[in-house]
């Protein structure tokens, strides 16, 4: 058990992990699933392992580049609960503003053809921005060009 705990602490010292991530990384080294669960259970009360903190840090780190849809998907894949995701997403800030910033960095100018417009919108969709955020971004860009 000590060697498994030490390995868990080594992984956590590099960056926060969700419980599910840490469990999958340590599964090959554990003698049994019960032993692994016991180690993980001891880390939580010590606040060394916290899904909510992991979700918050992940959202803050990636919100500048991605929309809420993509952030939710990544957190779900990491095994974070829906409650922890819902608590962490407000830390990302306004999705429409983030969408505009991503659009401005990537394109910076209005699409000249319908095909370009579709390409820009697909890019923002791939980044996980909602349809509303994409629509608002394109409308504001059009208004800005008219002025």
Beta strands, then each sheet from edge to edge (+ up, - down):
end
